[in-house]
Amino acid sequence: MRTFNDLVDEAAAVDVSGWSFAWLDGRATEERPPWGYARQLAARLARVGSALDIDTGGGEIVGEAPQLPARMVVTEGWPPNVELARRRLAPRGVEVVHVEQGKPLPFPDAGFELVSSRHPVAPDWPEIARVLAGGGTYFAQHVGPGSAFELIEWFLGPLARTGRDPGHEATAARAAGLEVVDLRTVRCRMEFFDIGAVVYILRKCVWWVPDFTVDRYREPLERLDAHIREHGAFVAHSSRTLVEARRPAY
């Protein structure tokens, strides 16, 4: 294996914009949830006339769909990802809208038959319900409880396993007037095979260790590098929740 400094320096310099994780091929793996979110979303997009994808990242998941509805809109809050999404999706007629996190959606009421999101930052249930047409569906894959905590706690120490509770999210969805028709959570094995993969993921998923820099966390990075060299990998577990909710037709 290459030296600690070589691996860390490479990962600290690589572009981490967008939501493609291709750079990690051969360096890390993550078990996929059993429901096949991208495949299911593509099938749903082919059956509706209008759809909105929230927190789209660089438009990767929508871009995989072979067929898009006549009106397809995506939102994203991080400017570099907005530009990535425009480059990827605008040639297919998709409207890409910059919406700052926590701001209302700039769309009229009942404008979309389908609203989707893969790993939204914080689902705004009243806004989701507002923009859904009667009989419309919210279909999403959320980050579940305690996701990647083995890795996060390596750097931050023991944390309270709070937030991202599927039960709380379902309650909030119902309070906004939606009917929850499917709610499933699964834990998936993650493996990191070199310290560069860890640096890359912490730079990309900035909310895991919010103040992360290589210099600030060099000591735990060196310890983790030693662990990976001894054991062959560092194992953590992601947590994913499939959510389907509908707005009543009345």
N, C-alpha and C positions, 0 to 999 in steps of 0.2 A: 504494500500500500504506500502511496505517496506520503510525504511528510505532512505533519500538522499544518505548518505554515503554508505550504503549497495548496492544500485543500481549502483552507480558510480564506486565503487571499483570492483564489479563483471564485469562490462562492460569494465573497463580499463585493466583487466587481460585476457579476453577471446581472443582466436586466431582469427584474422581478415583476414587471407590469403584466397585467392580464391575469387570466385564471387557467392558463395552460401550465401543466406541471411536467412537460416533456423533458425538461432539463434533468429531472430526477430519474429518468429511465436508467436502470442498472445500478442506481445509487440508493434508492428507497422504494418501498412498495406499500400500497394500502389496499387491503381487501375491499371489494366493492359491495355495497348493500345488495340484497337479493332481488329487489324490485325493479332494477333497471330504469332509473329515473329519466335519463336522456331519451331512451327508447320510448317510454310511455309518453313523455312530453311531445316528442315528434309526432306520435300518432294522434294526440289531441290537437296539436296545431293544424294538422291536415283536415280536421273536421269542423273547424270554426271559421267565422268570417272576420273576427277581430280578436286580438290578443295583446296583452301587456306583460312583459317580463321585467321584474323589478330587481335592482342590484345585479345587473347582467354581467358585471365584470367587463371583459373584452368581447362579450357576445359569443363566447365559445359554444355554449350549449344550444342557443338558438341557431347559431351558424351550422350546427350538425344536422338540423332538421331538413329533410329533402324537400318538403313542401311547407310553405308559410301561408297564413291567411291573407286575405286581400288587404287588411289593415294590420300591420305588425309594428308595435312600438316597444322600445326598451328604455329603461332608465338606469343611470349609473351616477354615483356621487364623486368618484375620484377622477379628476381631469385626464390623467394619462390613460386610464381605462376607457374613458369616453371616446378619446381619439382612436384607440384600438378598435372599439366597437364600431365606430363610424367606418373605418377602413374595411372592416370585415363584412358589415351588414348593409351599409348604404347601397352598394351595387345591387342588392336584392330588393331594394325598395323599402327597407326597414327605417322607421323614424327613430333616431337616437336622441334622447333628451337628457340633459344634465340636470339632475335633481339632488340638491344637497341633502345629506343624511338628516332625518328628522323633519324635513319640510313637507308640506302637503303635496300630493301629486297634482300636477298642473293639467288635469283632465276633467271634463264634465262628468256629472253623475251618470251611472249606468252605461258607460261607454264601451265596455269590453265583455265579450262572452267568456273569455278565459283570462285569468291573471295567474302568473307563475313566478317562481323564484327558486334558484338553487343557492342555498346558504345566505339568505337575507341577513343583514346586520341586525335589524330589530324590526320584526313585522309590525306595521302600523295597521292593526285590524280595522279600525273605523274607516281609514282611507281605502283599504282593500275592499271592504264591503260597499263603500260609496261608489267606487268606479265599476264594480261588477254589475252587469245587466241582470235583470230578474231571471232566475234559472241558471245563471252563470256559475262558473267553478273557479275556485282557487286551488291550484295544484302545485305543490312545492316540496322540496327536500330541505329541511332545516338542520343546522348543527344541533346535536342532542346534548344531554347533560354530561358534564365531565369529560368532554372530548379532548383527547391528547394530553390529559392531565399528568400522565407519567413524565412526559417531556417538559411540560410547563413547570411542574414542581421541582424538576431537577435544577432549574434556574431560580425559581422564586420561593422554594420551600413549600410546606404543606398549605393547601388552600381549602377554604370551605367549598364544598361541592354544591354551589348554588347557581341559579340562573339556568336559562335554556331548558326549563322544565316542560315537557310535552303536555302534562296535565294543565299547567298554568296557561300555556298557549291556547289549548282547546277552550278553556274557560273564557279567555279574552276574545276568542273568535266568536263564541256563542253570545257574549255580551254585546258584540258589534252587530248581531243579527244574522250570523251565519250558522248553518247546520253542518256540524262536523260529521263526515261520513266515513273517513278512514284516518287512522292515527296509529303508526307503527314505528317502533324504535329498535335499532340494532347497533351492536358494538362490533367494530371491524379492526382487525389486527393491522398495525403499522410497523414497518421495520426500516431502520436507517442504517446503511452499510458503511458510511463514512461521515466524518464530521462536517465536510462540505455540504452534504445534504441537509444537515441540521441547521447550519448557518443560512442556507438558502430558504428553508421553510420558515425560519423565524423572521427573516427579512420580508417574506411575502405575506405571512399571516401576522401582521404587526400587533394585533390585539392579544396574541398569546403571551408575549413578554414585551410589554409596551415600550420599555426604555432600552430595548436590546441594541447593543453594538458589540462588535468583536472585542474591542478594547475593554469595555465595561465588564464583560462576562468572560474574559479570557481564562480565568482559573476554572470555572465549571466547564467551559468548553474543553480545556485540556484534560480534565478528569473524564469527561464523556468520551473524548477521543481514545483515552486509554481503555475505557470500558468496551468500546466497539472493537478495538484491536484484540482484546482478550477474548471477547465472547462472539465476535463475528457480526454483531448487530446490536442496536438498541431497539427494544420493543416497547411500543405504546399502543393505545387503542383509540380510534376515533369513534364518535357517536353520531348517528344520523337518524333523523325522524322524517318519515313520509307523512305529509298532511294533505288531505283533500277536504275541502269545505265548500258548501254551496249557498248561494243567496236564494231564498225562496222566490218563486216565480210571481207571487202576487205583488 
